[in-house]
């Protein structure tokens, strides 16, 4: 690679300063990338655990719902379902991990307040209601984790590009420029030294 700069001492100082900053930036970005990767891997493990719980809870919920339908009739189960209030909304806050804003969702309460009558209902319907409420809470948790993973993965990719640019382009360019200028200055100083030496020999 050809170096097209003025080989002066001031340019050498400036380039060395830029090289030091580039190396420092590379170190910080590398640390940031590693922190984000660790956090993402932790979240992926959490997502796997939550997904397993969701599968388990849905299985329990449908089993209880099936039993309730057999015992009190599917028409009444449907009627009881329409009486259950819908979830009004989620409360979401944002927090920062290494400059990346990720969501924090307030947990949905798993407490049940049956809004249907107790004359025809039984424990199976209550268990189904409780399981579906539990599933809703877990689904909101999983959505939160998946959103975090997506945002972290996007930032990791962006950080990796910057690390690569510093590592493979900018830092080598600065190193080559420093080497070129130092070599040029050393050669110039050596030539000046021999010139002065010959001049002194002529004068003596």
C-alpha positions as a Markdown table, in Angstrom:
| # | Residue | x | y | z |
|---|---|---|---|---|
| 1 | Unk | 0.0 | 0.0 | 0.0 |
| 2 | Unk | 1.4 | 3.4 | -1.0 |
| 3 | Unk | 1.6 | 6.1 | 1.7 |
| 4 | Unk | 0.9 | 9.6 | 0.4 |
| 5 | Unk | 1.6 | 11.9 | 3.4 |
| 6 | Unk | 4.1 | 14.6 | 4.2 |
| 7 | Unk | 6.9 | 12.8 | 6.1 |
| 8 | Unk | 7.4 | 15.4 | 8.8 |
| 9 | Unk | 7.9 | 15.2 | 12.5 |
| 10 | Unk | 4.6 | 17.0 | 13.1 |
| 11 | Unk | 2.8 | 14.6 | 10.9 |
| 12 | Unk | 4.5 | 11.7 | 12.7 |
| 13 | Unk | 3.3 | 13.0 | 16.1 |
| 14 | Unk | -0.2 | 13.5 | 14.7 |
| 15 | Unk | -0.3 | 10.0 | 13.2 |
| 16 | Unk | 0.9 | 8.3 | 16.3 |
| 17 | Unk | -1.8 | 10.1 | 18.3 |
| 18 | Unk | -4.4 | 8.9 | 15.8 |
| 19 | Unk | -3.0 | 5.4 | 16.0 |
| 20 | Unk | -3.2 | 5.4 | 19.8 |
| 21 | Unk | -6.8 | 6.6 | 19.6 |
| 22 | Unk | -7.7 | 3.9 | 17.1 |
| 23 | Unk | -6.2 | 1.2 | 19.3 |
| 24 | Unk | -8.0 | 2.5 | 22.3 |
| 25 | Unk | -11.2 | 2.6 | 20.3 |
| 26 | Unk | -10.6 | -0.9 | 19.1 |
| 27 | Unk | -10.1 | -2.1 | 22.7 |
| 28 | Unk | -13.3 | -0.4 | 24.0 |
| 29 | Unk | -15.4 | -1.7 | 21.1 |
| 30 | Unk | -14.0 | -5.2 | 21.6 |
| 31 | Unk | -15.0 | -5.1 | 25.3 |
| 32 | Unk | -18.5 | -3.7 | 24.3 |
| 33 | Unk | -19.0 | -6.5 | 21.8 |
| 34 | Unk | -18.0 | -9.2 | 24.4 |
| 35 | Unk | -20.3 | -7.7 | 27.0 |
| 36 | Unk | -23.2 | -7.6 | 24.5 |
| 37 | Unk | -22.5 | -11.2 | 23.4 |
| 38 | Unk | -22.5 | -12.5 | 26.9 |
| 39 | Unk | -25.8 | -10.7 | 27.7 |
| 40 | Unk | -27.4 | -12.0 | 24.5 |
| 41 | Unk | -26.3 | -15.6 | 25.2 |
| 42 | Unk | -27.7 | -15.3 | 28.8 |
| 43 | Unk | -31.0 | -14.1 | 27.3 |
| 44 | Unk | -31.1 | -16.9 | 24.7 |
| 45 | Unk | -30.8 | -19.4 | 27.6 |
| 46 | Unk | -33.6 | -17.6 | 29.4 |
| 47 | Unk | -35.8 | -17.6 | 26.3 |
| 48 | Unk | -35.3 | -21.4 | 26.0 |
| 49 | Unk | -36.4 | -21.9 | 29.6 |
| 50 | Unk | -39.5 | -19.6 | 29.2 |
| 51 | Unk | -40.5 | -21.4 | 26.0 |
| 52 | Unk | -40.4 | -24.7 | 27.8 |
| 53 | Unk | -42.6 | -23.3 | 30.6 |
| 54 | Unk | -45.0 | -21.9 | 28.0 |
| 55 | Unk | -45.3 | -25.3 | 26.3 |
| 56 | Unk | -45.9 | -27.0 | 29.7 |
| 57 | Unk | -48.5 | -24.4 | 30.9 |
| 58 | Unk | -50.4 | -24.5 | 27.6 |
| 59 | Unk | -50.5 | -28.3 | 27.8 |
| 60 | Unk | -52.0 | -28.0 | 31.4 |
| 61 | Unk | -54.4 | -25.3 | 30.3 |
| 62 | Unk | -55.8 | -27.2 | 27.4 |
| 63 | Unk | -56.1 | -30.4 | 29.4 |
| 64 | Unk | -58.1 | -28.5 | 32.1 |
| 65 | Unk | -60.2 | -26.8 | 29.5 |
| 66 | Unk | -61.0 | -30.1 | 27.9 |
| 67 | Unk | -62.0 | -31.6 | 31.2 |
| 68 | Unk | -64.1 | -28.5 | 32.0 |
| 69 | Unk | -65.9 | -28.8 | 28.6 |
| 70 | Unk | -66.7 | -32.4 | 29.3 |
| 71 | Unk | -68.0 | -31.8 | 32.8 |
| 72 | Unk | -70.0 | -28.5 | 32.4 |
| 73 | Unk | -70.5 | -28.4 | 28.6 |
| 74 | Unk | -68.6 | -26.5 | 26.0 |
| 75 | Unk | -71.4 | -23.9 | 25.7 |
| 76 | Unk | -71.0 | -22.8 | 29.3 |
| 77 | Unk | -67.2 | -22.8 | 29.0 |
| 78 | Unk | -67.5 | -20.4 | 26.0 |
| 79 | Unk | -69.9 | -18.3 | 28.0 |
| 80 | Unk | -67.5 | -18.2 | 30.9 |
| 81 | Unk | -64.7 | -17.2 | 28.6 |
| 82 | Unk | -66.5 | -14.2 | 27.2 |
| 83 | Unk | -67.0 | -13.0 | 30.8 |
| 84 | Unk | -63.2 | -12.9 | 31.5 |
| 85 | Unk | -61.8 | -9.4 | 31.1 |
| 86 | Unk | -59.1 | -8.8 | 28.5 |
| 87 | Unk | -55.6 | -7.7 | 29.6 |
| 88 | Unk | -55.8 | -3.9 | 29.5 |
| 89 | Unk | -52.1 | -3.3 | 28.4 |
| 90 | Unk | -48.5 | -3.7 | 29.3 |
| 91 | Unk | -46.2 | -1.3 | 31.1 |
| 92 | Unk | -42.9 | -1.1 | 29.3 |
| 93 | Unk | -39.8 | 0.8 | 30.4 |
| 94 | Unk | -36.4 | 1.1 | 28.7 |
| 95 | Unk | -33.0 | 0.5 | 30.1 |
| 96 | Unk | -29.5 | 0.8 | 28.6 |
| 97 | Unk | -26.9 | -1.9 | 28.2 |
| 98 | Unk | -23.7 | -0.5 | 26.7 |
| 99 | Unk | -25.7 | 2.2 | 25.0 |
| 100 | Unk | -28.4 | -0.2 | 23.7 |
| 101 | Unk | -31.9 | 0.5 | 24.8 |
| 102 | Unk | -33.8 | -2.6 | 25.7 |
| 103 | Unk | -37.3 | -3.0 | 27.0 |
| 104 | Unk | -38.3 | -4.1 | 30.5 |
| 105 | Unk | -42.0 | -5.3 | 30.7 |
| 106 | Unk | -43.7 | -5.2 | 34.0 |
| 107 | Unk | -44.9 | -8.7 | 34.9 |
| 108 | Unk | -48.6 | -9.5 | 34.3 |
| 109 | Unk | -50.3 | -10.5 | 37.5 |
| 110 | Unk | -51.1 | -14.2 | 37.6 |
| 111 | Unk | -53.8 | -13.8 | 40.2 |
| 112 | Unk | -57.2 | -14.8 | 38.9 |
| 113 | Unk | -60.5 | -13.0 | 39.7 |
| 114 | Unk | -63.2 | -15.2 | 38.2 |
| 115 | Unk | -65.9 | -13.0 | 36.6 |
| 116 | Unk | -68.1 | -16.0 | 35.9 |
| 117 | Unk | -70.7 | -17.6 | 38.1 |
| 118 | Unk | -69.9 | -20.5 | 40.4 |
| 119 | Unk | -73.1 | -22.5 | 39.9 |
| 120 | Unk | -72.1 | -24.6 | 37.0 |
| 121 | Unk | -68.3 | -24.1 | 37.2 |
| 122 | Unk | -65.8 | -26.5 | 38.7 |
| 123 | Unk | -62.1 | -26.7 | 39.6 |
| 124 | Unk | -61.1 | -27.7 | 36.1 |
| 125 | Unk | -62.4 | -24.4 | 34.7 |
| 126 | Unk | -60.6 | -22.5 | 37.4 |
| 127 | Unk | -57.4 | -24.4 | 36.7 |
| 128 | Unk | -57.7 | -23.7 | 32.9 |
| 129 | Unk | -58.2 | -20.0 | 33.7 |
| 130 | Unk | -55.2 | -19.9 | 36.0 |
| 131 | Unk | -53.0 | -21.7 | 33.4 |
| 132 | Unk | -54.0 | -19.4 | 30.6 |
| 133 | Unk | -53.3 | -16.4 | 32.8 |
| 134 | Unk | -49.9 | -17.9 | 33.6 |
| 135 | Unk | -49.3 | -18.5 | 29.9 |
| 136 | Unk | -50.1 | -14.8 | 29.1 |
| 137 | Unk | -47.5 | -13.7 | 31.7 |
| 138 | Unk | -44.9 | -16.0 | 30.2 |
| 139 | Unk | -45.6 | -14.9 | 26.6 |
| 140 | Unk | -45.1 | -11.3 | 27.6 |
| 141 | Unk | -41.8 | -12.3 | 29.2 |
| 142 | Unk | -40.7 | -14.2 | 26.1 |
| 143 | Unk | -41.6 | -11.3 | 23.8 |
| 144 | Unk | -39.5 | -9.0 | 26.1 |
| 145 | Unk | -36.5 | -11.4 | 25.9 |
| 146 | Unk | -36.8 | -11.8 | 22.1 |
| 147 | Unk | -36.9 | -8.1 | 21.6 |
| 148 | Unk | -33.8 | -7.7 | 23.7 |
| 149 | Unk | -32.0 | -10.4 | 21.8 |
| 150 | Unk | -32.9 | -8.8 | 18.5 |
| 151 | Unk | -31.7 | -5.3 | 19.5 |
| 152 | Unk | -28.5 | -6.7 | 21.1 |
| 153 | Unk | -27.8 | -8.8 | 17.9 |
| 154 | Unk | -28.2 | -5.8 | 15.7 |
| 155 | Unk | -25.8 | -3.8 | 17.9 |
| 156 | Unk | -23.3 | -6.6 | 18.0 |
| 157 | Unk | -23.3 | -6.7 | 14.2 |
| 158 | Unk | -22.7 | -3.0 | 14.0 |
| 159 | Unk | -20.0 | -3.1 | 16.6 |
| 160 | Unk | -18.3 | -6.0 | 14.8 |
| 161 | Unk | -18.2 | -4.0 | 11.6 |
| 162 | Unk | -16.5 | -1.1 | 13.5 |
| 163 | Unk | -14.0 | -3.5 | 15.1 |
| 164 | Unk | -13.2 | -5.0 | 11.8 |
| 165 | Unk | -12.7 | -1.6 | 10.1 |
| 166 | Unk | -10.3 | -0.5 | 12.9 |
| 167 | Unk | -8.5 | -3.9 | 13.0 |
| 168 | Unk | -8.1 | -4.5 | 9.3 |
| 169 | Unk | -8.1 | -1.0 | 7.7 |
| 170 | Unk | -7.5 | 2.0 | 9.9 |
| 171 | Unk | -4.9 | 0.7 | 12.4 |
| 172 | Unk | -2.8 | -1.0 | 9.7 |
| 173 | Unk | -2.9 | 2.3 | 7.7 |
| 174 | Unk | -1.7 | 4.3 | 10.6 |
| 175 | Unk | 1.0 | 1.8 | 11.4 |
| 176 | Unk | 2.3 | 1.8 | 7.9 |
| 177 | Unk | 2.2 | 5.6 | 7.8 |
| 178 | Unk | 4.2 | 5.8 | 11.1 |
| 179 | Unk | 6.7 | 3.3 | 9.8 |
| 180 | Unk | 7.1 | 5.2 | 6.5 |
| 181 | Unk | 7.6 | 8.6 | 8.2 |
| 182 | Unk | 10.0 | 7.2 | 10.8 |
| 183 | Unk | 12.0 | 5.5 | 8.0 |
| 184 | Unk | 12.1 | 8.7 | 6.0 |
| 185 | Unk | 13.2 | 10.8 | 8.9 |
| 186 | Unk | 15.9 | 8.3 | 10.0 |
| 187 | Unk | 17.2 | 8.3 | 6.4 |
| 188 | Unk | 17.2 | 12.1 | 6.2 |
| 189 | Unk | 18.9 | 12.4 | 9.5 |
| 190 | Unk | 21.5 | 9.8 | 8.5 |
| 191 | Unk | 22.2 | 11.7 | 5.2 |
| 192 | Unk | 22.5 | 15.0 | 7.1 |
| 193 | Unk | 24.9 | 13.4 | 9.5 |
| 194 | Unk | 27.2 | 12.1 | 6.8 |
| 195 | Unk | 26.9 | 15.5 | 5.0 |
| 196 | Unk | 28.0 | 17.3 | 8.1 |
| 197 | Unk | 30.8 | 14.8 | 8.7 |
| 198 | Unk | 32.2 | 15.3 | 5.1 |
| 199 | Unk | 31.9 | 19.1 | 5.5 |
| 200 | Unk | 33.9 | 19.0 | 8.7 |
| 201 | Unk | 36.5 | 16.8 | 7.1 |
| 202 | Unk | 36.9 | 19.3 | 4.2 |
| 203 | Unk | 37.3 | 22.2 | 6.7 |
| 204 | Unk | 39.9 | 20.4 | 8.7 |
